[in-house]
Amino acid sequence: MNTAVVAFVQSAHTGEDTGLSETELLAPVIAEVKQKSGVSRFGFTCSGSCDYLAGAPFSFVAALDAVGAWPPISESHVEMDAAWALYEAWVRLQHGDIDTALVYGFGKSSQGDLREIMTLQLDPYYLAPLGPDQVSLAALQARAYLESSGAEEDDLLAVAARSRAAGRANPYALDLPDPDPTVGYEVAPLRPYDVAPITDGAAAIVLAAGDRARELCERPAWIRGIDHRSDAHQLGARDLTRSESAALAAARVGVGDVEVAELHAQFSHEELILRAALGLPDGVVVNPSGGPLAANPVMATGLIRIGEAAARIHDGSATRTLAHATSGPCLQQNLVCVMEAE
């Protein structure tokens, strides 16, 4: 069943706690995406969030207040970035008995220690007891990549500078200053500007199938391929300088001649690794939204990459785009989605 992104909405992200609960953060996003799509009730609803961020079990249930669960709705949830919720919704639409789906994700990184939270999600037997935080693991990968590829720290600086400049032109991203290469390391070789900022935010996407998509959107972003793959959880069991799972997912979907790529690179070196894994030529515009280095609402960042890539098709500035999402330490799991205009 041909399926398309027909509407995308995101919140104006913040770098600190504004006092809103997750439900309050999400409610205006859901209201806007319903208005934008013209759909008030959907055949399927799926969300992505993290109980560790909220500090409470089944925290996604409270967020349903923003959606409206009465009369009863068909609903599901993933404890992952909402890009994987979109994948589940896409699979559900392939059954052919429904023609619309609502996907949303949200996260408040400001209300907890994100590094500690990400450590809790590591392998509980071997990695978590060692206590490595997310940035330290990324720094290990960055060091291995720089030494094997011949890239320099100036290459990381260039990625961060471009991302922040693009983010300042994006009303939804954080207003971050140009990176200062004279500041000390966060964890060598990564400096603070190489690390995605703490961000609170939410996003929602409406999917529709077949003729329903054409009714709801003047220029639907048709999903021509979507796939996700995973590398070994143990960091010592894989080559950190490459992303085999991203390359495999890209091969399965067929990247082709994409004009824009939105990459879920939470660290500057990850963009360089992903460019190679996805086979992106120099002419592809990468993260024109600023990407995660300009705003990183955990559990919605990957979904936003899909939304931003789709928005380029909606506004006519591109005809074929790629979106990427990742989860787990050091680019462990990767999802690739290719969209194009009809």
C-alpha positions in Angstrom: 0.0 0.0 0.0 1.5 3.3 -1.1 1.9 5.5 2.0 3.0 9.1 2.4 3.7 11.7 5.0 0.9 14.3 4.6 1.5 16.5 7.6 4.3 17.3 10.0 4.4 19.6 13.1 7.0 20.2 15.8 7.2 22.3 18.9 9.5 25.3 19.3 12.2 23.5 21.2 13.7 24.8 24.4 17.0 24.1 26.1 15.6 24.3 29.6 12.6 23.2 31.6 9.8 25.7 31.0 7.5 24.0 33.6 5.3 22.2 31.1 4.6 18.5 31.5 5.0 16.1 28.6 1.3 16.2 28.0 1.2 20.0 28.0 4.2 20.0 25.7 2.5 17.6 23.3 -1.1 18.9 23.3 -0.6 21.9 21.0 1.5 19.8 18.6 -1.3 17.2 18.3 -4.0 19.9 17.9 -2.0 21.6 15.1 -1.2 18.4 13.2 -4.9 17.5 13.3 -5.8 20.9 11.9 -3.1 20.8 9.3 -4.1 17.4 8.0 -7.8 17.9 8.4 -8.1 14.6 10.2 -9.4 14.4 13.8 -9.6 10.6 14.3 -7.0 8.2 12.9 -7.1 4.5 11.9 -4.0 3.9 14.1 -2.0 5.9 16.6 1.6 5.1 17.6 4.1 7.0 19.9 7.7 7.0 21.0 8.9 8.1 24.4 11.2 7.1 27.2 10.0 6.2 30.8 13.5 6.9 32.0 13.2 10.6 31.0 9.9 11.0 32.7 11.0 8.9 35.7 7.7 7.0 35.8 6.5 3.7 34.3 4.1 3.8 31.4 4.5 7.5 31.1 3.1 7.4 27.6 -0.3 6.7 28.9 -0.7 10.2 30.3 0.3 11.6 27.0 -2.8 10.1 25.4 -4.7 12.9 27.1 -3.3 15.1 24.4 -4.5 12.8 21.7 -8.0 11.9 23.0 -8.6 8.2 23.7 -12.3 8.3 23.8 -14.1 6.9 21.9 -11.5 4.1 22.1 -8.7 4.3 19.6 -6.3 1.7 18.1 -3.0 2.6 19.8 0.5 1.4 20.3 3.8 2.6 21.7 7.5 2.0 21.3 10.1 2.7 24.0 12.4 4.2 21.3 12.7 7.2 19.1 9.3 7.9 17.4 10.9 7.2 14.0 10.4 3.5 15.0 6.8 4.3 15.9 6.4 5.7 12.4 7.8 2.4 11.0 5.2 0.5 13.1 2.5 2.7 11.7 3.8 2.3 8.2 3.6 -1.5 8.6 0.1 -1.2 10.0 -1.0 0.8 7.0 0.2 -2.0 4.7 -2.6 -4.2 6.0 -4.9 -2.1 3.8 -7.9 -1.9 6.2 -7.1 1.7 7.4 -5.9 4.7 5.5 -4.5 7.2 8.2 -2.2 7.0 11.1 -0.9 9.5 13.7 2.7 9.2 15.0 4.2 11.4 17.7 7.2 11.5 20.0 8.2 13.7 22.9 10.9 14.1 25.5 12.1 16.4 28.3 15.9 15.9 28.6 16.1 18.9 31.0 14.4 17.1 33.9 17.1 14.4 34.4 20.7 13.6 33.8 20.7 12.5 30.2 24.1 10.9 30.4 23.1 8.8 33.3 19.8 7.8 31.7 21.5 6.6 28.5 23.9 4.6 30.7 20.9 2.8 32.2 20.0 1.7 28.7 23.3 -0.1 28.0 23.7 -3.9 28.2 23.0 -4.6 31.9 25.6 -7.4 32.3 28.7 -6.0 30.7 28.5 -2.3 29.8 26.1 -0.7 32.3 28.1 -1.8 35.4 31.1 0.0 34.0 29.2 3.2 34.0 30.3 4.7 30.7 28.1 7.7 29.7 26.8 8.5 26.3 29.3 11.2 25.5 32.3 9.1 26.6 31.3 6.3 24.4 30.8 8.7 21.5 34.3 10.1 22.1 35.7 6.6 21.8 34.1 6.3 18.5 35.2 9.7 17.4 38.8 9.0 18.3 38.7 5.7 16.4 37.2 7.4 13.4 39.7 10.3 13.3 42.6 7.9 13.5 41.4 5.5 10.9 40.0 8.0 8.4 42.6 10.8 8.6 39.9 13.3 9.4 40.9 16.2 11.7 39.1 18.0 14.5 38.6 20.9 12.1 36.3 18.6 10.1 34.2 18.1 13.2 34.2 21.9 13.8 32.9 22.4 10.2 30.0 20.1 10.8 29.1 21.8 14.0 29.4 25.3 12.6 27.2 24.5 9.6 24.6 22.8 11.8 24.4 25.7 14.2 24.1 28.3 11.4 21.3 26.3 9.8 19.6 26.0 13.2 19.5 29.7 13.7 17.5 30.0 10.5 15.0 27.3 11.8 12.4 28.8 14.2 12.0 25.5 15.9 15.7 24.9 16.8 17.7 26.4 19.6 19.5 29.7 19.0 23.1 28.6 19.6 26.2 30.7 19.0 28.9 29.8 16.6 31.2 27.1 18.0 34.3 28.3 19.8 37.2 26.0 19.0 39.2 27.5 21.9 37.0 25.9 24.6 38.2 22.8 26.3 37.1 19.3 25.5 33.8 17.8 26.8 35.4 14.4 26.4 38.4 14.4 24.0 38.3 14.7 21.0 34.7 16.1 21.3 34.2 19.7 22.4 30.9 21.0 23.7 29.8 22.1 20.3 30.3 18.5 18.9 27.6 17.3 21.3 23.8 17.7 20.7 22.3 20.2 23.2 19.9 19.3 26.0 16.5 19.9 24.4 12.8 19.6 25.4 10.3 19.2 22.5 7.7 17.1 20.7 6.7 16.3 17.1 3.9 14.6 15.2 3.4 13.2 11.7 0.3 12.1 9.9 0.6 9.2 7.5 -2.0 8.4 4.8 -2.3 5.7 2.2 -3.3 5.8 -1.5 -5.9 8.3 -2.6 -6.5 9.4 1.0 -3.0 10.9 1.0 -3.8 12.8 -2.2 -7.0 14.2 -0.6 -5.2 15.4 2.5 -2.0 16.9 1.0 -1.3 18.7 -2.3 2.2 17.3 -2.6 2.5 14.1 -0.4 5.9 12.8 0.5 5.6 9.2 -0.6 7.6 6.7 1.3 9.5 4.7 -1.4 11.6 2.7 1.0 12.0 2.3 4.8 14.1 -0.2 6.7 16.0 -0.5 10.0 18.9 -2.7 11.0 21.0 -3.2 14.1 24.6 -3.8 14.9 25.9 -5.8 17.8 25.3 -4.2 21.2 28.8 -5.0 22.4 31.1 -2.2 21.2 34.1 -4.5 21.0 32.2 -6.8 18.6 31.9 -4.2 15.8 34.0 -1.6 13.9 33.1 1.7 15.5 34.6 3.6 12.5 31.8 2.4 10.3 28.1 1.9 10.5 27.3 -1.5 8.9 23.6 -1.4 9.9 23.1 2.0 8.4 24.8 0.8 5.2 22.6 -2.3 5.1 19.4 -0.4 5.7 20.4 2.1 2.9 21.0 -0.8 0.5 17.7 -2.3 1.3 15.7 0.9 0.6 17.8 2.1 -2.4 19.0 5.6 -1.7 19.3 6.8 -5.3 19.6 10.4 -6.3 18.4 12.2 -3.1 18.7 15.9 -2.9 18.4 16.4 0.8 19.4 14.1 3.7 18.3 14.7 7.3 20.7 12.6 9.5 20.1 11.8 13.2 23.8 12.7 14.1 23.9 13.6 17.8 27.7 14.1 17.6 29.5 15.8 14.8 31.7 12.8 13.9 28.5 10.7 13.4 27.5 12.8 10.4 30.8 11.9 8.7 30.4 8.2 9.4 26.8 8.3 8.2 27.6 10.1 5.0 30.0 7.2 4.1 27.6 4.5 5.2 24.7 5.9 3.2 26.8 6.7 0.2 25.8 10.4 0.0 27.7 12.4 -2.6 29.0 15.9 -1.9 26.1 17.5 -3.6 23.5 16.3 -1.2 22.3 19.0 1.3 22.7 17.5 4.8 20.6 18.7 7.7 19.4 22.0 6.3 17.2 22.2 9.4 20.3 22.2 11.7 19.8 18.6 12.7 20.3 17.3 16.2 23.3 19.6 16.8 20.8 22.4 16.7 18.0 20.7 18.7 17.8 17.2 20.1 14.5 16.4 21.8 15.3 12.8 22.7 12.6 10.3 21.5 11.4 12.8 18.8 14.7 13.7 17.1 14.6 10.8 14.6 10.9 11.5 13.8 11.8 15.1 13.2 14.4 14.0 10.6 11.6 12.3 8.7 9.3 15.3 9.1 12.0 17.7 8.0 12.8 15.6 4.9 9.1 15.3 4.1 8.6 19.0 4.5 11.2 19.6 1.6 8.9 17.7 -0.7 5.7 19.3 0.7 7.1 22.8 -0.1 8.5 21.8 -3.5 12.1 22.5 -2.7 13.1 18.8 -3.3 11.6 15.8 -5.1 13.5 13.0 -3.4 14.8 13.1 0.2 16.3 10.8 2.8 15.7 10.6 6.5 17.8 8.7 9.0 17.2 7.9 12.7 19.4 6.1 15.2 19.2 4.5 18.6 21.6 2.9 21.0 25.3 3.6 21.7 27.6 4.6 18.9 25.1 4.3 16.0 24.0 0.8 17.1 20.6 0.8 15.4 19.7 2.7 12.3 16.6 3.4 10.3 16.6 4.8 6.8 13.6 6.3 5.0 13.5 7.5 1.4 10.6 9.7 0.2 9.8 11.4 -3.1 7.1 13.4 -4.8 4.7 11.7 -7.1 
